[in-house]
Amino acid sequence: MARARTRPQARQPSVLLIGSEAQPFSKTGGLADVLGALPSALARLGWEATLVIPRYRGGVGGVPVDAFPVTVGGASFDVSVHEVPLDDGARALLVECPELYDRDALYGSSTADYPDNARRFGALSRAALEWAARRAVPISVVHAHDWQAGLAPVYLRTIYESHATLGGTPSVFTIHNLAYQGLFESDWLPRLDLGWDRFTVDHLEYWGRLSFLKGGITDADLVTTVSPRYAQEIQTAEFGCGFDGILRRRRHALVGILNGIDTRAWDPASDRFLPQPFSAADLQGKAVAKAAVLARFGLPAGARARRRPLVAMISRMVDQKGLDLLFALADDLPNLDATFVILGTGEARYQDFWTRLATAHPGRVAVHIGFDEPLAHLIEAGADMFLMPSQFEPCGLNQMYSLRYGTVPIVREVGGLADTVRDHAPRRRTSTGFVFQDYTPAALLGALARALRLYADPPKWLALQQAGMRQDFSWDRSAREYVKIYQRAMRKRALADG
């Protein structure tokens, strides 16, 4: 099928971002933080940025701006599109289709994914592209995120290859976490309007199954992931999750761009969730936040308790985040001269582990099962140290929040953690935290012990805090790198079509 050779271009470049969740509309992980901030950062650089996500149960707000049927594999769905303005002129489009998205959760129950997730997220890509096809002026580039949007680049290469508006549209695909690969049985292929000619090792087939993630990787013009270190790691057997060979074949099109953080939402000088603002020049408000965290968790809050270091963790409770290492240290943690607060949810065994540990040591360990955004901000502000002993970590955001709030991170040297935290060493002025290499309980405990020793030296600890608070992890920096990728993808497609 011949691809469209010429496409009229708007004076203002435009990007259509497609994903499955975004703050403040929906969230299960860091993807939502990225898609909640990146569109506005791109808009500040002069791009027309439009984000498309599902409108899940409980979604409110927005103005209906379009409605049309979306047909996927013979099944037709009536969708309506609700527009919500974002900061700096960006916008979000929420795709409403109760049959697909009005569910108890985003992706499935606590025990299993929804069996029709292939259709749900195939339809999301189709709805986003159909909306773009109805525009008078073509989109400059499509930016798809994670497996849920992995079919968008595939559809651009197949269904829309010769479309008058979408034909020749370049695409960028971002891997946020390679461990989630969007795997489905092969009989979904015709139910997603894809031919069996795509079910090959060069396209969608992965060990006899259909992979949305592989489709995005193989059919996008360029592939990005969320930190330079992770871009290198995922090309190895250790971190490649079985995709290392696929990614090595596309290594010349693979770029690592470190995620940013929303420096307006995460700013200790103006954070509305804190009892008192603070900055690198005046950390008094951090002590007030620490007292508030201790009180919120029902922990001792006297002068002696406030002098004791407060170690925090905000995380999904899964192996990836190093919970198995902490599980192995159950007898060691309560004997350290520190107080621990944990916020998160995840596997039942780890939720039970922290609950039992808190019950056994009520003056030293406290846990809140679930997620609470205001409490997360308060913990980041009030803690002295932050644990991220991840088995692997594509980018990580909490270590960047921690640095900004003067909370010293203790991390494993992987992925974005290695790119953002510099290990403490005597006379190293660029140190910002504590880093360990081996994925063992002993290595984690050693890093934690080093942090506790330095905490006992207030001037050195203050210097470490202030060094971290001076780092720039703003989305403006990251967005400039994405613009370079968009422009490169546009040039690449123009050369291919010319």
Secondary structure per residue as TSV (DSSP state, phi and psi in degrees):
chain	resnum	aa	ss	phi	psi
A	1	M	-	360.0	129.0
A	2	A	-	-73.8	137.4
A	3	R	-	-87.9	146.1
A	4	A	-	-59.5	134.7
A	5	R	-	-93.4	-30.3
A	6	T	-	-127.8	139.4
A	7	R	-	-133.9	123.8
A	8	P	-	-62.7	142.5
A	9	Q	-	-117.8	141.6
A	10	A	-	-76.8	158.3
A	11	R	S	-65.3	-36.5
A	12	Q	S	-94.0	123.3
A	13	P	-	-65.6	150.6
A	14	S	E	-135.6	147.2
A	15	V	E	-132.7	135.5
A	16	L	E	-106.4	111.1
A	17	L	E	-97.2	129.8
A	18	I	E	-122.0	127.6
A	19	G	-	-157.1	176.4
A	20	S	S	-100.9	-12.8
A	21	E	-	-159.4	152.0
A	22	A	-	-162.1	139.7
A	23	Q	T	-69.1	142.8
A	24	P	T	-94.7	18.7
A	25	F	T	-88.0	-38.8
A	26	S	-	-161.1	150.4
A	27	K	-	-161.3	133.1
A	28	T	S	-125.1	-18.0
A	29	G	S	-162.9	-162.7
A	30	G	H	-66.1	-23.5
A	31	L	H	-55.1	-40.1
A	32	A	H	-63.7	-36.5
A	33	D	H	-67.1	-40.6
A	34	V	H	-62.6	-52.4
A	35	L	H	-73.4	-14.1
A	36	G	H	-79.5	-19.2
A	37	A	H	-115.0	-35.3
A	38	L	H	-60.6	-43.2
A	39	P	H	-57.1	-42.7
A	40	S	H	-67.0	-38.1
A	41	A	H	-64.3	-38.1
A	42	L	H	-67.4	-38.7
A	43	A	H	-62.4	-36.0
A	44	R	H	-66.0	-20.5
A	45	L	T	-94.0	9.5
A	46	G	T	95.7	8.9
A	47	W	-	-94.8	144.4
A	48	E	E	-81.2	109.6
A	49	A	E	-111.9	120.4
A	50	T	E	-123.2	123.9
A	51	L	E	-103.4	132.8
A	52	V	E	-118.1	122.8
A	53	I	E	-139.7	164.0
A	54	P	E	-69.6	154.0
A	55	R	-	-98.6	99.3
A	56	Y	-	-80.2	174.2
A	57	R	T	-55.2	136.2
A	58	G	T	88.0	-6.0
A	59	G	-	-68.1	129.2
A	60	V	-	-130.0	166.4
A	61	G	-	85.1	174.0
A	62	G	-	92.3	154.7
A	63	V	E	-109.3	126.6
A	64	P	E	-61.4	125.5
A	65	V	E	-122.0	-12.6
A	66	D	E	-163.7	157.8
A	67	A	E	-153.7	137.3
A	68	F	E	-165.3	159.9
A	69	P	E	-83.0	145.5
A	70	V	E	-120.9	122.4
A	71	T	E	-108.3	124.6
A	72	V	E	-128.4	113.0
A	73	G	T	57.9	35.8
A	74	G	T	89.1	-13.4
A	75	A	E	-92.0	127.6
A	76	S	E	-106.2	136.3
A	77	F	E	-128.5	133.0
A	78	D	E	-86.3	118.5
A	79	V	E	-116.3	148.0
A	80	S	E	-122.1	147.5
A	81	V	E	-114.8	125.8
A	82	H	E	-111.6	127.7
A	83	E	E	-97.2	133.4
A	84	V	E	-126.4	123.2
A	85	P	E	-69.2	140.9
A	86	L	-	-110.8	174.1
A	87	D	G	-61.9	149.0
A	88	D	G	65.0	20.9
A	89	G	G	94.2	-2.3
A	90	A	-	-74.6	169.6
A	91	R	E	-147.0	154.9
A	92	A	E	-113.6	140.0
A	93	L	E	-113.5	118.7
A	94	L	E	-98.8	120.4
A	95	V	E	-87.0	112.4
A	96	E	E	-98.1	122.4
A	97	C	-	-155.0	91.6
A	98	P	H	-53.0	-36.2
A	99	E	H	-60.1	-30.4
A	100	L	H	-99.7	-35.6
A	101	Y	H	-119.8	-6.6
A	102	D	-	-86.3	79.2
A	103	R	S	-127.4	168.6
A	104	D	S	-65.1	-30.9
A	105	A	S	-140.5	173.3
A	106	L	S	-73.5	-44.0
A	107	Y	S	-120.3	-19.1
A	108	G	B	164.8	-176.9
A	109	S	-	-79.7	-177.4
A	110	S	S	-70.0	-15.3
A	111	T	S	-111.6	-19.5
A	112	A	-	-158.9	151.6
A	113	D	B	-72.3	157.3
A	114	Y	-	-63.0	134.4
A	115	P	T	-66.3	-18.5
A	116	D	T	-104.4	25.0
A	117	N	H	-60.6	-30.2
A	118	A	H	-60.2	-46.3
A	119	R	H	-69.0	-42.0
A	120	R	H	-57.4	-45.9
A	121	F	H	-92.8	-21.9
A	122	G	H	-62.9	-41.6
A	123	A	H	-65.7	-32.7
A	124	L	H	-61.7	-46.9
A	125	S	H	-62.3	-42.2
A	126	R	H	-63.7	-42.5
A	127	A	H	-63.0	-43.0
A	128	A	H	-62.9	-43.8
A	129	L	H	-71.9	-34.8
A	130	E	H	-64.6	-39.4
A	131	W	H	-61.3	-44.8
A	132	A	H	-64.0	-35.5
A	133	A	H	-66.7	-22.1
A	134	R	T	-87.9	-3.9
A	135	R	S	-74.6	151.6
A	136	A	S	-72.6	-34.0
A	137	V	S	-114.4	132.5
A	138	P	-	-64.8	151.6
A	139	I	-	-68.7	139.8
A	140	S	S	-72.4	-39.9
A	141	V	E	-155.6	144.8
A	142	V	E	-103.8	130.9
A	143	H	E	-120.0	105.2
A	144	A	E	-99.1	144.4
A	145	H	E	-123.7	122.1
A	146	D	T	61.2	176.0
A	147	W	G	-59.5	-30.9
A	148	Q	G	-61.0	-26.8
A	149	A	G	-108.5	14.2
A	150	G	T	-64.5	-22.8
A	151	L	H	-81.6	-11.3
A	152	A	H	-59.4	-50.1
A	153	P	H	-62.0	-32.8
A	154	V	H	-66.2	-46.4
A	155	Y	H	-62.9	-35.9
A	156	L	H	-64.3	-29.3
A	157	R	H	-87.2	-11.3
A	158	T	T	-122.5	-85.3
A	159	I	T	-56.8	-41.6
A	160	Y	T	-103.0	14.0
A	161	E	T	-58.7	-38.8
A	162	S	T	-111.5	18.2
A	163	H	-	-65.0	141.7
A	164	A	T	-60.5	-33.7
A	165	T	T	-99.9	-42.5
A	166	L	T	-93.8	-16.4
A	167	G	T	-57.0	128.3
A	168	G	T	84.6	3.7
A	169	T	-	-68.9	124.5
A	170	P	-	-73.2	154.8
A	171	S	E	-134.1	149.2
A	172	V	E	-122.7	136.3
A	173	F	E	-121.1	128.2
A	174	T	E	-110.2	126.7
A	175	I	E	-91.2	114.1
A	176	H	S	-90.3	-33.1
A	177	N	-	-155.0	110.1
A	178	L	T	-67.5	-17.1
A	179	A	T	-69.4	-20.9
A	180	Y	-	-104.5	110.3
A	181	Q	-	-114.8	0.5
A	182	G	-	57.9	59.8
A	183	L	E	-96.4	132.2
A	184	F	E	-142.3	160.5
A	185	E	-	-65.3	151.8
A	186	S	T	-65.1	-22.8
A	187	D	T	-69.3	-4.4
A	188	W	H	-73.5	-20.0
A	189	L	H	-53.6	-56.0
A	190	P	H	-66.8	-25.6
A	191	R	H	-76.0	-4.3
A	192	L	T	-114.4	13.2
A	193	D	T	63.8	35.7
A	194	L	-	-119.0	138.8
A	195	G	-	-79.9	159.1
A	196	W	G	-67.3	-14.5
A	197	D	G	-67.4	-16.9
A	198	R	G	-86.3	-10.1
A	199	F	-	-89.4	68.4
A	200	T	S	-133.5	167.5
A	201	V	T	-66.1	-17.5
A	202	D	T	-87.5	-7.0
A	203	H	T	-130.1	-96.6
A	204	L	T	-102.3	-16.0
A	205	E	E	-77.0	132.3
A	206	Y	E	-139.9	102.8
A	207	W	T	50.7	47.5
A	208	G	T	82.5	2.3
A	209	R	E	-123.3	167.4
A	210	L	E	-92.1	129.3
A	211	S	E	-120.2	115.3
A	212	F	H	-61.1	-39.7
A	213	L	H	-61.9	-44.9
A	214	K	H	-63.9	-37.9
A	215	G	H	-58.3	-45.4
A	216	G	H	-62.7	-42.2
A	217	I	H	-65.3	-43.3
A	218	T	H	-81.0	-28.4
A	219	D	H	-102.1	-15.4
A	220	A	S	-71.1	151.4
A	221	D	S	-66.9	-41.6
A	222	L	E	-135.8	150.2
A	223	V	E	-120.9	132.8
A	224	T	E	-123.1	159.2
A	225	T	E	-137.4	176.3
A	226	V	S	-95.2	13.5
A	227	S	-	-165.8	151.2
A	228	P	H	-60.5	-41.1
A	229	R	H	-63.3	-43.1
A	230	Y	H	-65.0	-34.3
A	231	A	H	-60.7	-35.0
A	232	Q	H	-75.5	-44.2
A	233	E	H	-62.1	-40.9
A	234	I	T	-72.4	-5.1
A	235	Q	T	-91.6	7.7
A	236	T	S	-112.9	157.3
A	237	A	T	-63.2	-33.0
A	238	E	T	-65.5	-39.4
A	239	F	T	-114.0	-2.1
A	240	G	S	-80.2	-7.6
A	241	C	T	51.9	34.1
A	242	G	T	85.3	-7.5
A	243	F	-	-100.8	5.9
A	244	D	H	-61.0	-39.9
A	245	G	H	-66.1	-40.1
A	246	I	H	-60.2	-42.6
A	247	L	H	-75.3	-33.8
A	248	R	H	-63.7	-34.9
A	249	R	H	-65.7	-24.9
A	250	R	T	-108.6	21.4
A	251	R	G	-60.2	-30.6
A	252	H	G	-75.1	-14.2
A	253	A	G	-106.8	6.9
A	254	L	E	-105.0	128.4
A	255	V	E	-133.9	137.5
A	256	G	E	-98.4	122.9
A	257	I	-	-122.5	118.8
A	258	L	-	-64.7	130.0
A	259	N	-	-58.8	155.4
A	260	G	-	-103.6	-176.9
A	261	I	B	-127.1	156.4
A	262	D	-	-77.3	99.2
A	263	T	T	-76.6	-4.5
A	264	R	T	-89.1	-42.2
A	265	A	T	-72.5	-33.1
A	266	W	S	-111.3	80.1
A	267	D	-	-141.2	109.9
A	268	P	T	-62.3	-17.8
A	269	A	T	-78.9	-15.6
A	270	S	T	-141.3	9.8
A	271	D	-	-65.5	118.8
A	272	R	T	-71.6	-11.1
A	273	F	T	-91.4	-0.2
A	274	L	S	-100.2	146.1
A	275	P	S	-70.2	-24.3
A	276	Q	S	-154.8	132.1
A	277	P	-	-69.8	160.4
A	278	F	-	-154.6	170.5
A	279	S	B	-149.6	176.7
A	280	A	T	-63.0	-28.1
A	281	A	T	-80.3	-22.4
A	282	D	B	-147.4	101.7
A	283	L	-	-95.6	14.3
A	284	Q	H	-58.6	-39.8
A	285	G	H	-63.5	-22.7
A	286	K	H	-67.8	-38.5
A	287	A	H	-64.7	-36.8
A	288	V	H	-64.7	-41.5
A	289	A	H	-64.3	-38.3
A	290	K	H	-61.3	-44.9
A	291	A	H	-61.5	-37.6
A	292	A	H	-67.1	-38.5
A	293	V	H	-64.2	-46.1
A	294	L	H	-59.3	-42.8
A	295	A	H	-67.2	-40.6
A	296	R	H	-62.0	-35.5
A	297	F	T	-91.8	2.4
A	298	G	T	70.2	27.6
A	299	L	-	-93.3	158.0
A	300	P	-	-54.0	137.3
A	301	A	-	-129.5	20.2
A	302	G	S	-72.3	179.7
A	303	A	H	-59.1	-41.3
A	304	R	H	-66.0	-42.2
A	305	A	H	-65.6	-35.5
A	306	R	H	-71.0	-26.6
A	307	R	H	-76.3	-23.9
A	308	R	S	-71.7	137.6
A	309	P	-	-62.7	139.2
A	310	L	E	-104.1	116.8
A	311	V	E	-106.2	128.3
A	312	A	E	-120.4	158.3
A	313	M	E	-147.1	127.6
A	314	I	E	-122.7	114.3
A	315	S	E	-166.1	156.5
A	316	R	E	-67.9	136.9
A	317	M	E	-91.2	80.1
A	318	V	S	-138.7	164.7
A	319	D	G	-56.0	-40.5
A	320	Q	G	-52.1	-34.8
A	321	K	G	-86.3	9.6
A	322	G	T	84.6	16.7
A	323	L	H	-65.6	-28.8
A	324	D	H	-67.6	-32.7
A	325	L	H	-65.5	-44.4
A	326	L	H	-67.6	-35.9
A	327	F	H	-57.9	-41.0
A	328	A	H	-69.9	-17.7
A	329	L	T	-101.1	21.5
A	330	A	T	-56.9	-34.7
A	331	D	T	-84.2	-18.1
A	332	D	T	-90.0	-40.6
A	333	L	G	-58.2	-47.4
A	334	P	G	-65.8	-17.2
A	335	N	G	-90.1	-4.8
A	336	L	S	-78.6	155.1
A	337	D	S	-82.6	70.0
A	338	A	-	-157.0	161.5
A	339	T	E	-115.3	139.5
A	340	F	E	-118.6	131.9
A	341	V	E	-125.5	136.1
A	342	I	E	-127.7	133.4
A	343	L	E	-128.2	125.9
A	344	G	E	163.0	179.5
A	345	T	E	-148.3	159.8
A	346	G	E	166.9	-136.2
A	347	E	-	-65.2	140.4
A	348	A	H	-57.3	-38.0
A	349	R	H	-64.7	-33.3
A	350	Y	H	-82.1	-34.9
A	351	Q	H	-60.4	-43.6
A	352	D	H	-65.2	-38.2
A	353	F	H	-59.0	-50.6
A	354	W	H	-68.9	-35.5
A	355	T	H	-64.6	-43.6
A	356	R	H	-65.4	-41.2
A	357	L	H	-64.2	-40.5
A	358	A	H	-66.5	-37.1
A	359	T	H	-67.6	-38.2
A	360	A	H	-75.3	-26.6
A	361	H	-	-132.5	68.1
A	362	P	T	-65.5	-19.3
A	363	G	T	-90.9	-8.3
A	364	R	T	-124.0	-21.2
A	365	V	E	-133.7	134.2
A	366	A	E	-142.5	146.9
A	367	V	E	-138.2	145.2
A	368	H	E	-124.0	111.8
A	369	I	E	-83.5	123.5
A	370	G	S	128.4	-171.2
A	371	F	-	-128.6	138.3
A	372	D	-	-144.7	105.2
A	373	E	H	-59.9	-49.1
A	374	P	H	-58.5	-39.7
A	375	L	H	-66.8	-35.9
A	376	A	H	-60.2	-43.6
A	377	H	H	-62.9	-43.5
A	378	L	H	-63.5	-41.4
A	379	I	H	-64.8	-45.0
A	380	E	H	-58.5	-37.0
A	381	A	H	-75.7	-39.0
A	382	G	H	-88.0	-22.0
A	383	A	-	-73.8	153.4
A	384	D	S	-91.1	-32.9
A	385	M	E	-136.7	155.5
A	386	F	E	-132.9	127.6
A	387	L	E	-93.1	127.3
A	388	M	E	-140.9	73.2
A	389	P	-	-87.7	50.8
A	390	S	-	-66.2	142.8
A	391	Q	S	-66.2	-44.0
A	392	F	-	-147.8	154.0
A	393	E	-	-152.2	99.5
A	394	P	S	-49.9	-49.1
A	395	C	S	-137.5	-62.0
A	396	G	-	85.3	137.6
A	397	L	S	-116.3	-35.1
A	398	N	H	-63.3	-30.3
A	399	Q	H	-67.3	-30.8
A	400	M	H	-75.6	-39.3
A	401	Y	H	-58.4	-45.0
A	402	S	H	-60.2	-47.7
A	403	L	H	-57.7	-42.4
A	404	R	H	-65.1	-27.6
A	405	Y	T	-100.9	12.1
A	406	G	T	70.8	23.3
A	407	T	-	-105.0	115.3
A	408	V	E	-76.0	121.9
A	409	P	E	-80.7	144.3
A	410	I	E	-118.2	110.4
A	411	V	E	-134.6	161.9
A	412	R	E	-89.2	149.9
A	413	E	S	-81.2	74.1
A	414	V	S	-140.0	152.6
A	415	G	H	47.9	-137.7
A	416	G	H	-67.0	-20.0
A	417	L	H	-65.0	-41.3
A	418	A	H	-66.9	-29.5
A	419	D	H	-79.7	-16.7
A	420	T	H	-118.6	-19.1
A	421	V	-	-118.1	125.6
A	422	R	-	-103.9	125.4
A	423	D	B	-62.9	141.8
A	424	H	-	-73.5	136.7
A	425	A	-	-148.1	147.5
A	426	P	T	-55.0	134.6
A	427	R	T	69.4	9.0
A	428	R	-	-94.8	105.0
A	429	R	T	-74.5	-14.8
A	430	T	T	-91.0	4.4
A	431	S	-	-65.0	142.8
A	432	T	-	-133.3	-6.0
A	433	G	B	-173.6	-158.5
A	434	F	E	-126.1	129.7
A	435	V	E	-126.4	134.8
A	436	F	E	-124.1	157.9
A	437	Q	-	-103.9	-56.4
A	438	D	S	-70.4	138.6
A	439	Y	-	-86.7	74.9
A	440	T	S	-138.2	153.2
A	441	P	H	-58.7	-37.7
A	442	A	H	-63.5	-40.5
A	443	A	H	-66.4	-41.4
A	444	L	H	-63.1	-46.4
A	445	L	H	-62.6	-36.6
A	446	G	H	-63.8	-42.0
A	447	A	H	-65.8	-40.2
A	448	L	H	-64.4	-40.5
A	449	A	H	-63.7	-39.9
A	450	R	H	-61.5	-40.5
A	451	A	H	-65.7	-41.2
A	452	L	H	-65.8	-34.9
A	453	R	H	-67.0	-42.5
A	454	L	H	-69.6	-32.1
A	455	Y	H	-58.6	-28.5
A	456	A	T	-73.6	-4.7
A	457	D	S	-115.4	87.3
A	458	P	H	-53.3	-44.5
A	459	P	H	-61.1	-42.1
A	460	K	H	-69.0	-36.6
A	461	W	H	-65.4	-42.7
A	462	L	H	-60.5	-41.7
A	463	A	H	-62.4	-38.2
A	464	L	H	-66.7	-43.3
A	465	Q	H	-59.5	-47.9
A	466	Q	H	-67.4	-33.7
A	467	A	H	-62.5	-41.1
A	468	G	H	-66.5	-38.9
A	469	M	H	-69.9	-17.6
A	470	R	T	-85.9	-5.6
A	471	Q	-	-71.0	149.6
A	472	D	-	-108.5	106.0
A	473	F	-	-118.6	33.1
A	474	S	B	-71.3	155.0
A	475	W	H	-68.9	-22.9
A	476	D	H	-60.0	-40.7
A	477	R	H	-63.3	-47.8
A	478	S	H	-65.8	-40.7
A	479	A	H	-62.3	-35.5
A	480	R	H	-60.9	-36.1
A	481	E	H	-70.0	-37.6
A	482	Y	H	-65.6	-38.5
A	483	V	H	-60.1	-40.1
A	484	K	H	-60.8	-38.9
A	485	I	H	-68.4	-43.4
A	486	Y	H	-58.6	-45.8
A	487	Q	H	-65.2	-37.5
A	488	R	H	-65.2	-41.9
A	489	A	H	-64.2	-39.3
A	490	M	H	-65.6	-41.6
A	491	R	H	-65.9	-41.0
A	492	K	H	-61.9	-45.0
A	493	R	H	-68.9	-38.5
A	494	A	H	-61.6	-40.4
A	495	L	H	-67.0	-38.7
A	496	A	H	-67.7	-34.2
A	497	D	H	-88.7	-14.6
A	498	G	-	-84.7	360.0
